[in-house]
Amino acid sequence: MATSVTEVHQQKTVSHEEWVEARKKFLVKEKEFTRLRDELSRQRRELPRERVEKNYVFEGARGKESLADLFDKRGQLIVYHFMLGPGWSEGCPSCSYLADHFDGMTIHLAHRDVTLVVVSHAPYAEIAAYKKRMGWKFHWVSSFGSDFNFDFQVSQSAEEKASGEAYYNYTFTKFPSDERPGLSVFQKDANGDICHTYSTYARGLDILVGTYNFLDLVPKGRDEEGLKHSMAWVRRHDKYDGGYFVDAEAGYEQPKLVSEIKAGSCCSGESHG
């Protein structure tokens, strides 16, 4: 069982009438937060946009596709930048946690003129293998060989590798992986012109994680206080069991390369009696 790191606040036990009164007072704050979020969303929609000038090419189950193709005949496109780099043995566990929420929403987005596509830097064959393992159905393509991931701050460039700092979330920072998570939004007009309207990174992705929104409702919350890496408890959904241990001191570790795993195996898989 996962180690609990959050101490549950000892709530006062009261009568039903007192409980309702306290709940109604808190409801005032919740409504204020909802109105503030609505206003922030309105302002987001009013941000200026920029024209996409490059001809990005992706590869997926449908073969080669342009950025325009990814819209799938709709006017709005959401791209989730999934951390799966060239040669990685598996995808990032945190991105996998988030991606578990995608399949159920794609049909609903499609009926609001929105297409959701996942993009990773790894070659498509590596994406397809991991997608099959995880049982996902959403459209997932490779940007390998294009500038797409570098232009949208989600893959380490040669310059970043040399400097030791990444340009991420609109500033220079240290980042513990060659790949980084994010989300970008694009719009296509009647003439076929494509504009980039929005990108968000880091905690800006928090609202996308439906499981977190459920956890925020329960007494222990996300139960991540005291963890060096807040998502250290997260596992790929095929790796959970009843006995795993959460190391509170563990930081984020990039998934191993396939070549590293092969180099560490004994005698290339030969067995000895």
C-alpha positions as CSV (number, residue, x, y, z in Angstrom):
1,M,0.0,0.0,0.0
2,A,1.2,3.5,-0.7
3,T,2.7,5.4,2.2
4,S,0.5,8.2,3.4
5,V,2.4,11.4,3.9
6,T,-0.4,13.8,4.7
7,E,-1.8,14.1,8.2
8,V,-5.6,14.4,8.1
9,H,-6.8,17.5,9.8
10,Q,-8.9,16.6,12.8
11,Q,-12.2,18.0,11.8
12,K,-14.6,19.1,14.5
13,T,-17.7,16.9,14.8
14,V,-20.9,19.0,14.9
15,S,-24.6,18.8,14.6
16,H,-26.3,18.6,11.2
17,E,-27.5,22.2,11.6
18,E,-23.9,23.4,12.3
19,W,-22.5,21.4,9.4
20,V,-25.0,23.0,7.0
21,E,-24.1,26.4,8.2
22,A,-20.4,25.9,7.8
23,R,-21.0,24.3,4.4
24,K,-23.0,27.3,3.2
25,K,-20.3,29.8,4.3
26,F,-17.7,27.8,2.3
27,L,-20.0,27.7,-0.7
28,V,-19.7,31.5,-0.9
29,K,-16.0,31.1,-1.4
30,E,-16.4,28.3,-3.9
31,K,-18.8,30.5,-6.0
32,E,-16.3,33.3,-5.9
33,F,-13.6,31.0,-7.1
34,T,-15.8,29.7,-9.9
35,R,-16.5,33.3,-11.1
36,L,-12.8,34.1,-11.0
37,R,-12.0,31.0,-13.1
38,D,-14.7,32.0,-15.6
39,E,-13.2,35.4,-15.9
40,L,-9.7,34.0,-16.3
41,S,-11.0,31.7,-19.1
42,R,-12.6,34.7,-20.8
43,Q,-9.3,36.6,-20.7
44,R,-7.5,33.6,-22.0
45,R,-9.8,33.5,-25.0
46,E,-9.0,37.1,-25.7
47,L,-5.2,36.6,-25.8
48,P,-3.6,37.5,-29.2
49,R,-2.6,34.7,-31.5
50,E,0.4,34.1,-33.8
51,R,0.4,32.6,-37.3
52,V,2.1,29.2,-37.6
53,E,4.6,29.6,-40.5
54,K,6.4,26.3,-40.5
55,N,5.2,23.2,-42.3
56,Y,5.5,20.7,-39.5
57,V,5.2,17.0,-40.5
58,F,4.2,14.2,-38.1
59,E,3.9,10.5,-38.4
60,G,1.2,8.3,-37.0
61,A,-1.1,5.4,-37.6
62,R,-2.4,7.3,-40.7
63,G,1.0,7.8,-42.1
64,K,2.5,11.3,-42.7
65,E,0.3,14.2,-41.5
66,S,0.7,18.0,-41.5
67,L,-0.4,20.2,-38.7
68,A,-3.4,21.0,-40.8
69,D,-4.2,17.3,-41.1
70,L,-4.2,16.9,-37.3
71,F,-7.3,19.2,-37.1
72,D,-9.3,16.3,-38.7
73,K,-11.6,18.7,-40.5
74,R,-12.4,20.7,-37.3
75,G,-11.5,24.3,-36.5
76,Q,-9.7,23.9,-33.2
77,L,-6.9,21.6,-32.2
78,I,-5.5,20.7,-28.8
79,V,-2.1,19.1,-28.7
80,Y,-0.9,17.4,-25.5
81,H,2.9,17.2,-25.5
82,F,3.6,13.8,-24.0
83,M,7.0,13.0,-22.6
84,L,8.3,10.1,-24.6
85,G,11.7,10.7,-26.1
86,P,13.6,8.8,-28.8
87,G,14.9,5.5,-27.4
88,W,12.9,5.6,-24.1
89,S,11.8,2.3,-22.8
90,E,8.4,3.7,-21.7
91,G,6.6,7.0,-21.4
92,C,6.7,9.4,-18.5
93,P,4.6,8.1,-15.6
94,S,3.1,11.5,-14.9
95,C,2.1,12.0,-18.5
96,S,0.7,8.5,-18.5
97,Y,-1.4,9.4,-15.5
98,L,-2.8,12.4,-17.3
99,A,-3.3,10.5,-20.6
100,D,-5.5,7.9,-18.8
101,H,-8.2,10.7,-18.9
102,F,-8.1,11.3,-22.7
103,D,-10.0,8.5,-24.4
104,G,-13.4,9.3,-22.7
105,M,-13.3,13.0,-23.7
106,T,-12.4,12.9,-27.4
107,I,-15.9,12.2,-28.6
108,H,-17.2,15.1,-26.5
109,L,-14.5,17.5,-27.7
110,A,-15.2,16.6,-31.3
111,H,-18.8,17.8,-31.0
112,R,-17.6,21.2,-29.9
113,D,-15.3,21.6,-33.0
114,V,-12.2,20.5,-31.1
115,T,-9.7,17.7,-32.0
116,L,-7.4,16.3,-29.3
117,V,-4.0,14.9,-30.5
118,V,-1.1,13.7,-28.5
119,V,2.4,14.4,-29.8
120,S,5.8,13.0,-28.7
121,H,9.4,13.3,-29.9
122,A,10.0,9.5,-30.1
123,P,9.7,7.8,-33.5
124,Y,6.2,6.5,-34.2
125,A,7.1,2.8,-33.8
126,E,8.1,3.5,-30.2
127,I,4.9,5.4,-29.6
128,A,2.8,2.7,-31.1
129,A,4.4,0.0,-28.9
130,Y,3.8,2.0,-25.7
131,K,0.3,3.0,-26.7
132,K,-0.6,-0.7,-27.3
133,R,0.8,-1.6,-23.9
134,M,-1.3,1.0,-22.2
135,G,-4.5,0.2,-24.2
136,W,-5.1,3.8,-25.3
137,K,-7.1,4.7,-28.4
138,F,-6.5,8.4,-28.8
139,H,-4.6,9.8,-31.9
140,W,-0.9,9.9,-31.0
141,V,1.7,11.0,-33.5
142,S,5.5,11.5,-33.7
143,S,7.2,14.8,-34.3
144,F,10.6,13.1,-34.7
145,G,12.7,14.8,-37.4
146,S,10.8,18.2,-37.1
147,D,11.3,21.3,-35.1
148,F,7.8,21.1,-33.5
149,N,8.9,19.9,-30.0
150,F,11.8,22.3,-29.9
151,D,9.7,25.3,-31.0
152,F,7.1,24.6,-28.3
153,Q,9.5,24.2,-25.4
154,V,9.0,20.5,-24.8
155,S,12.2,18.8,-26.0
156,Q,15.8,19.6,-25.0
157,S,17.7,21.4,-27.8
158,A,21.4,21.1,-28.4
159,E,21.9,24.6,-27.0
160,E,20.0,23.8,-23.8
161,K,22.0,20.6,-23.3
162,A,25.2,22.6,-23.6
163,S,24.1,25.3,-21.2
164,G,22.5,23.0,-18.6
165,E,19.3,25.1,-18.6
166,A,16.0,24.6,-20.4
167,Y,13.7,27.3,-21.7
168,Y,10.4,26.1,-20.2
169,N,7.2,27.8,-19.1
170,Y,8.6,31.0,-20.6
171,T,11.7,31.2,-18.5
172,F,15.1,29.5,-18.2
173,T,15.2,26.8,-15.6
174,K,16.7,23.4,-14.6
175,F,14.6,20.4,-15.8
176,P,15.3,16.8,-14.9
177,S,14.5,15.3,-18.3
178,D,15.2,15.7,-22.0
179,E,11.5,15.9,-22.6
180,R,8.9,18.2,-20.9
181,P,5.1,18.2,-20.6
182,G,2.8,20.8,-22.0
183,L,-0.3,21.6,-24.0
184,S,-0.8,23.8,-27.0
185,V,-3.9,25.1,-28.8
186,F,-4.3,26.0,-32.4
187,Q,-7.0,27.4,-34.6
188,K,-7.6,27.1,-38.3
189,D,-9.7,29.6,-40.3
190,A,-11.8,29.1,-43.4
191,N,-8.8,29.9,-45.6
192,G,-6.8,27.1,-44.0
193,D,-4.5,29.5,-42.1
194,I,-3.3,28.1,-38.8
195,C,-2.7,30.2,-35.7
196,H,-1.2,29.2,-32.3
197,T,-3.5,30.7,-29.6
198,Y,-2.2,29.2,-26.3
199,S,0.3,27.0,-24.6
200,T,0.6,26.0,-21.0
201,Y,3.2,24.1,-19.0
202,A,4.0,22.8,-15.5
203,R,1.2,23.5,-13.0
204,G,-0.8,25.0,-15.8
205,L,-1.6,21.4,-16.7
206,D,-3.0,20.6,-13.3
207,I,-6.6,21.3,-14.2
208,L,-6.4,18.6,-16.9
209,V,-5.9,15.8,-14.4
210,G,-9.4,14.7,-13.5
211,T,-8.1,12.3,-10.7
212,Y,-6.5,15.3,-8.9
213,N,-9.9,17.1,-9.0
214,F,-11.5,14.2,-7.3
215,L,-8.7,13.9,-4.7
216,D,-9.0,17.6,-3.8
217,L,-12.5,16.7,-2.5
218,V,-11.5,14.1,0.1
219,P,-10.1,14.7,3.6
220,K,-6.5,13.7,2.7
221,G,-6.5,15.7,-0.5
222,R,-3.7,14.7,-2.9
223,D,-1.7,13.2,0.0
224,E,1.6,14.6,-1.5
225,E,2.9,16.8,1.2
226,G,6.4,15.8,2.3
227,L,7.3,14.2,-1.1
228,K,10.4,15.6,-2.8
229,H,8.7,15.0,-6.1
230,S,4.9,15.5,-5.7
231,M,4.0,12.8,-8.2
232,A,6.3,10.2,-6.8
233,W,3.3,8.0,-5.9
234,V,2.1,7.9,-9.5
235,R,2.5,4.6,-11.4
236,R,1.6,3.7,-14.9
237,H,-1.8,2.0,-14.6
238,D,-0.4,-1.4,-15.3
239,K,2.1,-1.1,-12.5
240,Y,-0.1,-0.6,-9.5
241,D,-0.3,-3.3,-6.9
242,G,-1.2,-3.7,-3.3
243,G,2.4,-3.5,-1.9
244,Y,4.3,-0.7,-3.6
245,F,6.3,1.8,-1.5
246,V,6.5,5.5,-2.0
247,D,10.0,6.9,-1.4
248,A,9.4,10.4,0.0
249,E,13.0,11.4,-1.0
250,A,12.8,10.3,-4.6
251,G,13.1,12.9,-7.3
252,Y,11.9,12.6,-10.9
253,E,13.8,10.2,-13.0
254,Q,13.6,10.1,-16.7
255,P,12.6,6.6,-18.0
256,K,15.6,4.5,-19.0
257,L,16.7,4.1,-22.6
258,V,16.1,0.8,-24.2
259,S,19.8,0.7,-25.0
260,E,20.6,1.1,-21.3
261,I,18.3,-1.8,-20.3
262,K,19.9,-4.1,-23.0
263,A,23.4,-3.1,-21.9
264,G,22.6,-4.0,-18.3
265,S,21.1,-7.4,-19.1
266,C,23.2,-10.4,-18.4
267,C,24.7,-12.2,-21.4
268,S,22.1,-10.8,-23.9
269,G,19.3,-12.9,-22.3
270,E,21.2,-16.2,-22.1
271,S,20.3,-18.3,-19.0
272,H,22.7,-20.5,-17.1
273,G,21.8,-23.5,-15.0
